[in-house]
Amino acid sequence: MIMFMQIVVLMALLSRMLTWQSAMTGLGVTLSVIPLSIIVGRWQTRIRLRVVQRTDARVKLTGEVLSGTHESVFHVSYTDKCSKV
């Protein structure tokens, strides 16, 4: 309701400053861009979701590699200590 009132007030002000044809042209362009904005927003959401999934996979793999490295270092140091005893 508030947005509709804002549009009416802005159209009245534009009509007084310019002509009503210019005000209607501006309104038409503004209203025609709204669907384009929605489409671009959905497209960006899909791309961002793919990027996040790939980043998660990369972080998971890095964690597994570091965990495996830690385990192998622990195993080597443990076997060295046991062989000295």
Secondary structure as a PSIPRED ss2 file (coil, helix, strand):
# PSIPRED VFORMAT (PSIPRED V4.0)

   1 M C   1.000  0.000  0.000
   2 I H   0.000  1.000  0.000
   3 M H   0.000  1.000  0.000
   4 F H   0.000  1.000  0.000
   5 M H   0.000  1.000  0.000
   6 Q H   0.000  1.000  0.000
   7 I H   0.000  1.000  0.000
   8 V H   0.000  1.000  0.000
   9 V H   0.000  1.000  0.000
  10 L H   0.000  1.000  0.000
  11 M H   0.000  1.000  0.000
  12 A H   0.000  1.000  0.000
  13 L H   0.000  1.000  0.000
  14 L H   0.000  1.000  0.000
  15 S H   0.000  1.000  0.000
  16 R H   0.000  1.000  0.000
  17 M H   0.000  1.000  0.000
  18 L C   1.000  0.000  0.000
  19 T C   1.000  0.000  0.000
  20 W H   0.000  1.000  0.000
  21 Q H   0.000  1.000  0.000
  22 S H   0.000  1.000  0.000
  23 A H   0.000  1.000  0.000
  24 M H   0.000  1.000  0.000
  25 T H   0.000  1.000  0.000
  26 G H   0.000  1.000  0.000
  27 L H   0.000  1.000  0.000
  28 G H   0.000  1.000  0.000
  29 V H   0.000  1.000  0.000
  30 T H   0.000  1.000  0.000
  31 L H   0.000  1.000  0.000
  32 S H   0.000  1.000  0.000
  33 V H   0.000  1.000  0.000
  34 I H   0.000  1.000  0.000
  35 P H   0.000  1.000  0.000
  36 L H   0.000  1.000  0.000
  37 S H   0.000  1.000  0.000
  38 I H   0.000  1.000  0.000
  39 I H   0.000  1.000  0.000
  40 V H   0.000  1.000  0.000
  41 G H   0.000  1.000  0.000
  42 R H   0.000  1.000  0.000
  43 W H   0.000  1.000  0.000
  44 Q H   0.000  1.000  0.000
  45 T H   0.000  1.000  0.000
  46 R H   0.000  1.000  0.000
  47 I H   0.000  1.000  0.000
  48 R H   0.000  1.000  0.000
  49 L H   0.000  1.000  0.000
  50 R H   0.000  1.000  0.000
  51 V H   0.000  1.000  0.000
  52 V H   0.000  1.000  0.000
  53 Q H   0.000  1.000  0.000
  54 R H   0.000  1.000  0.000
  55 T H   0.000  1.000  0.000
  56 D H   0.000  1.000  0.000
  57 A H   0.000  1.000  0.000
  58 R H   0.000  1.000  0.000
  59 V H   0.000  1.000  0.000
  60 K H   0.000  1.000  0.000
  61 L H   0.000  1.000  0.000
  62 T H   0.000  1.000  0.000
  63 G H   0.000  1.000  0.000
  64 E H   0.000  1.000  0.000
  65 V H   0.000  1.000  0.000
  66 L H   0.000  1.000  0.000
  67 S H   0.000  1.000  0.000
  68 G H   0.000  1.000  0.000
  69 T H   0.000  1.000  0.000
  70 H H   0.000  1.000  0.000
  71 E H   0.000  1.000  0.000
  72 S H   0.000  1.000  0.000
  73 V H   0.000  1.000  0.000
  74 F H   0.000  1.000  0.000
  75 H H   0.000  1.000  0.000
  76 V H   0.000  1.000  0.000
  77 S H   0.000  1.000  0.000
  78 Y H   0.000  1.000  0.000
  79 T H   0.000  1.000  0.000
  80 D H   0.000  1.000  0.000
  81 K H   0.000  1.000  0.000
  82 C H   0.000  1.000  0.000
  83 S H   0.000  1.000  0.000
  84 K H   0.000  1.000  0.000
  85 V C   1.000  0.000  0.000
